[in-house]
Amino acid sequence: MISDTDSPKAYNTHECKSHLQPVRDSLDILNGKWKIPIIICLTFGKKRFKEIQREIDGITAKMLSKELKELELNQLVKRTVYDSSPVTVEYSITTYGLSLKQVIDELRKWGIQHRKRIMKDQGATLEV
């Protein structure tokens, strides 16, 4: 039997809130379907807009533009404009953006395990 001290109710509300707020902040920055894929794409090197769009299936130019602006605003992505003819714009991950590597690696590991579990339960084959 679970005692009161083992119950989740036994945890201090302040302690719970001190865990929730930083996670909410993180999710606010990385929310949506596209930000993490963009970050992952840029961890493999600098890319031009169209290159990113080609690598991320399903993203529209309008959405990519919006997401890149937000990632740049949050200092996760750097936009570099080269004075060439025509003008070249390149996107790269910042050092701060690279600080998400461990988080993304853990999400990837969890996703692989989850897919195996679900596919096993459904009797399907696994494709990663």
C-alpha positions in Angstrom: 0.0 0.0 0.0 1.2 3.5 -0.8 1.7 5.7 2.3 0.9 9.4 2.3 4.6 10.2 2.1 4.8 8.2 -1.1 1.8 9.9 -2.7 2.3 12.6 -5.3 0.1 14.8 -3.0 2.8 14.7 -0.5 5.1 16.8 -2.8 5.2 20.5 -2.0 3.1 22.6 -4.5 6.0 25.0 -4.7 8.3 22.2 -5.8 5.9 21.2 -8.5 5.6 24.7 -9.8 9.3 25.1 -9.8 9.5 22.2 -12.2 6.5 23.2 -14.3 7.6 26.8 -15.1 11.0 26.0 -16.7 9.4 23.2 -18.8 6.6 25.6 -19.9 9.2 28.1 -20.9 11.1 25.5 -22.9 7.9 24.3 -24.6 6.9 27.9 -25.4 10.2 28.4 -27.3 10.1 24.9 -29.1 6.3 24.6 -29.6 4.7 23.5 -32.7 5.5 20.9 -35.4 8.5 22.5 -37.1 11.0 24.2 -34.7 12.7 21.0 -33.6 13.0 19.6 -37.1 14.5 22.9 -38.2 17.0 22.8 -35.4 17.9 19.2 -36.2 18.3 20.1 -39.9 20.7 22.9 -39.0 22.8 20.8 -36.7 24.1 19.1 -39.8 25.5 22.3 -41.2 24.6 25.7 -42.6 21.8 25.8 -45.1 19.9 28.1 -47.4 16.2 28.6 -47.1 15.3 26.2 -50.0 17.7 23.5 -48.7 15.9 23.5 -45.3 12.5 23.4 -47.0 13.6 20.4 -49.2 14.9 18.5 -46.2 11.8 19.0 -44.0 8.9 17.3 -45.7 5.6 19.2 -45.6 6.8 22.6 -44.4 5.5 25.5 -46.4 7.7 28.5 -47.3 5.5 30.8 -45.2 5.7 28.5 -42.1 9.5 28.0 -42.5 10.0 31.8 -42.7 7.9 32.3 -39.6 9.6 29.6 -37.6 13.1 30.8 -38.6 12.3 34.3 -37.5 11.1 33.0 -34.1 14.2 30.8 -33.7 16.4 33.7 -34.6 14.6 35.9 -32.1 15.3 33.3 -29.4 19.0 33.1 -30.5 18.8 29.5 -31.5 19.4 30.2 -35.2 21.6 32.8 -37.0 20.7 34.3 -40.3 23.6 35.5 -42.4 23.2 37.7 -45.5 26.0 37.6 -48.0 26.6 40.6 -50.2 26.6 38.7 -53.5 24.6 38.9 -56.7 22.0 37.6 -56.2 22.0 38.1 -52.4 22.6 34.8 -50.5 21.0 34.1 -47.2 22.2 31.3 -45.0 21.0 29.9 -41.8 23.0 28.2 -39.1 22.6 26.9 -35.6 24.0 29.0 -32.8 26.1 27.7 -30.0 23.1 28.4 -27.8 21.0 26.3 -30.2 23.5 23.5 -29.9 22.8 23.5 -26.2 19.5 21.6 -27.1 21.5 18.7 -28.5 21.2 16.6 -25.4 17.4 17.3 -25.1 16.9 16.4 -28.8 19.0 13.2 -28.4 16.9 12.1 -25.5 13.7 12.8 -27.4 15.1 10.8 -30.3 15.9 7.8 -28.0 12.5 8.0 -26.3 10.8 8.2 -29.8 12.7 5.1 -31.0 11.7 3.1 -27.8 8.1 4.3 -28.1 7.8 3.4 -31.8 9.2 -0.1 -31.0 6.7 -0.5 -28.1 3.7 0.6 -30.1 4.7 -1.4 -33.2 5.3 -4.5 -31.1 1.9 -4.0 -29.5 0.3 -3.7 -33.0 2.3 -6.5 -34.4 3.8 -4.2 -37.1 7.4 -3.9 -38.3 9.6 -1.1 -37.2 11.0 1.5 -39.6 13.3 4.3 -38.2 
